[in-house]
């Protein structure tokens, strides 16, 4: 039995499907199935009931999976602590963030951070929110920059700033304008929701926003594409495939060619973004300085 075998079992339990777990782990389905069979043979009991769909653990499997999570968490914690102890000057801060926010926020923030906290190496883990949540739970990242998640009840959430959700539209697409605000024109919500829509997965916050907007307007969903990345959704908008929702802080960059941004009438959706981390970590100097810099940058 090794740590990879434990990680594989944990991922199968999360996905409740061997094929989906194999995709997330970047291994073949046959290799993952064989790994599971070998582990069950070594343990002399079945971890999952193969007769159910989706897969559910057996009673013995439930106990084993919870134990495996504790072991993997402990191993990650041990590796991270040993890494920091072995580098008295070269500390490591692992930050989880969505790819789009990473591009638009962190270059300037990190420039200031390295000037103020020499000796601390930053590792950016750029993934969708659901993946980052798993990484936080398994101690594969130190802090998560995102909205507050109800699943993270054992973690501290430090609010950083409030952001609005806007709509991104191909410049070639006609949109009914209700009025003009200081920053962005206000589009007619019901008109926008009739357009071809590029959505994110409902497991992600922006996917939930799209579902809410359809319910709000009682429009028939016209989702032409679903993806896991807000950056990919914007690229599809740029080529004219449809419209999508976009967080305000993802718009810090220069507006892309072929895209216009709008506010939505009748739907002022806002969310608080911040840092989630283990309780007490927000007081560590590197984390504390990162929080201060993010607050300064996002609340200009």
N, C-alpha and C positions, 0 to 999 in steps of 0.2 A: 504494500500500500504506500502511495506517495501523495504529495500535496496536489499534483495535477489530477489524480484520480478523485480526490475530495472535491476539487473545484468543478470537475466534470459533473459529479453527482448533484452538487448545489445548483448548477446551471440547468440541468435536466428538471430538477424540482421546480425551479422558477418558471421555466417555459412550459412545463407539463407535456413536453413533446420532444422526442430524441432528435428529430430532423431539425426543428427550430433551434434547439440547443446547439447542435453541430454547426449551424450557420453562425450563431453568435460566437462560438469558440474557434471558428475558422478551421475546423477539422471535418473529415468526411463522416457521413452518417454511419457507415459500416465500422469505421475505427472507433467511434464513440460507443456504438452498441457492443463491440467486442470488449472495450475497456470496462463497460458496465458488467458484462457477463463474467469477466475475470475477477472483478472486485466481489461480486456476489458469490462466486465460487470460493474465494478466499475467506469471506465472512460466513459462508454456509447458511445464508438466508437471502431471500429476495428483498431488494430495496424498494422496487416499484411493482405494483400489480399490473401485469401486462394485459389483463382482460379489460381494463378501463380506458376510456378515451374522453377527456385528456388523462394522461398518466397521473395516478395518485400513489403516494407512498404507502407501503404496508405499515402496520403498527411498529414493527422493528425498524423499518425504513425511516419513519418519522423521527425516532430517537437518534438514529445514525446521522441523519441530515443535520439535525440541530447540533449534534456533537461536531460534525464536520465544519459547520459554520464557525463554531468557537475556535477550533484548531486553526483554520485558515486565517481568521482574524488575528489570533495570537501570533501566528507566523509572520504576518504582514507587519504587525506592531513591533515584533522583535527585530525584523530586518531594518525597519525604519529607525528604531532607536539605536541599533548598532551602527548604522550608517552615520547618524549624527554624532555619536560618541567617538567614532573613529576619525571624524573631521572637526577638530576643534574650531577651525576657522571657516570651514566650508559646510554650512548648514544647508538643509534641503527643505523646501516648502512645496508640497504637491497640491496644485490647484485644479479643481474640476470646473469646467466652463463650457458653454456651447460654442461651436466653432465661430459663429457669426459675432458673438459678443467678444470673443477672443481677438478677432481681427480689428474690431472697431474701438475697443476700450483699452486693451492691455499694452499695446506698444508704448504709449505715452506714460501710462501708469508704471510700467516696469522700468522705464528709463529713470524715473525719479526714485523708484524703490531701490535699484542697484546703487544709486548714489548715496542713499540714506542708510542702507543695510548691506554694506560690503561683506562678502563672505557667505552670503546666503544664495544658494542656487535654487531657481524656480523651475519646476517641471509643470508644464501646462498639459492637462489631460482634456482633450477636446472631443466631446461625445454628446449625443442627445441626453436630455434630462433623465430619462428612465435608466440609461446605462450608468450615468454619473451617480444616481441614487444608490445603485447596487455597489458601486465602487466605494462610496462613503461608508456604507454599512460594513463592507469587508475590509475597511481601513487601507484601501489602495490609494486614497487621496486624503489630504489633511483637512482641506476646506473646500466647500462647494459654493460657487457664486451662482445663485439662481433665486427663484421665488421660494417662499417657505413651503415645505411639504409636510402634510399631516403625518406621513409615514415616518418622519424624523423626530418623533417625540422625545427620543433619548438624547437629542442633540440641541445645542444652543443655536438660536437664530439671531443674528445681528443685522437689523435693518440698515440699508445703505441709502436707497433713494426710491422714489416713486416714478414709474414710467407709464406712459399711455400706449395703447395698442392702436396702430394705424392700418391703413389698407394700401397695398402696392398694386398699381394698375399699369398695364402696358400703355405707352404714350400714344399708341395707335387706336386705343379703345375709347369710345365716347362714354362719358360718365355725367349723370345729372348733378349739377352743383347747386347746393342749397344756399351757401354763403361762403364768405372768405374770412378766415381767421388770420391772426398775425403771422403764423408760420405755415399752415397748410389750408387749402380750400376744404370745405366741408361737403362731402358727397352724400347723396340720398341713399340711405342704408338699404331700402327695399330694392333699389335699382342695382346696387352693387351685388346683392345676394342672388340676383338672377343671372349674373355673368358666370362663365366657366370658372370654377374655383380650384386652386391648387391648395390642398390641405395637408397638414401634418397628422401623424397618427394620433388617435384619441387618447393614447397613453401619455402624450405630451401636452403641455399646457396650451400651446397654440392650436392644437387639434381640438381641444375642449372649447376654445374660444369660437372656432368655426362652427361647431355643433350648436353652441349657445346662440350664435347669430342667426342660424337657420330657424331655430325654435322661436326666436324673438320675432322674426318677420313672417313666420309660417310659410316660407318659400320652400318649394320642392328642391332638395339638394341637387346641385349640378356640379359634382366633384369630378373633374376630368383626370386628376392625378393625386396620389397620396405619396408623400416622401417622409423621410426621417430628419431632414436637415432644412432649416429655414433658409440657409444659403442656397441650397438647390432649388427651393421654391422660388426664390427671387430670380434665379437664373431662368427658370421657366416663364416667369413674368416678363423678363427682358426679351425673350424670343416671341412673346405674344400669345402664349398658350392659355393664360387666364390670369386671374387676380389672386392675391393671397394677403393674409394678415402679417404684420411686421411690428415688432416691439420698437419703441422710440429709440432705445439705446443702440439698436442695430442700425440706426440711420445716422449715426455720428459721422460716418464717412461721407465723402462727396457723393451726391445722388448719381446713381448709375444711368448710363445712356439707355434710353428706351423705357424708363420707369418713372411714373409720377406717383407721389405720395399724397394721401388724403386722410382727413379725420372723418368720422362717421357721425351723422346726426342721429339722435335717439339712442346712441350707444357709446357712452364715455367710459370705455373699459380701461381701468388702471390696475396696476399691480405693484406691490412692493418687492424689490429685489434686495438681496442681502447675502450674508455669509452664514452657511451652516457648518458647524464643526462640533467636535466633542466638547462637552462642558469643561470650561477652564482654559481651553486652547486659545480662546479669543484674547486672553491676557498675555500670551507669549509675545515677545517683542516683535518678531517678524510678522506674525499675524496681525498684531495691533497696528503696526505701521502700514500694512497692506490695506486694512480697513480704513484707516485715516486717508490714504491716498485715493482710494476708490470714492469715498464720500466727497472729497474735494473735487475730483474730476467730474463726477456725475451730477453734482448739485450746483454747477456753475450757473 
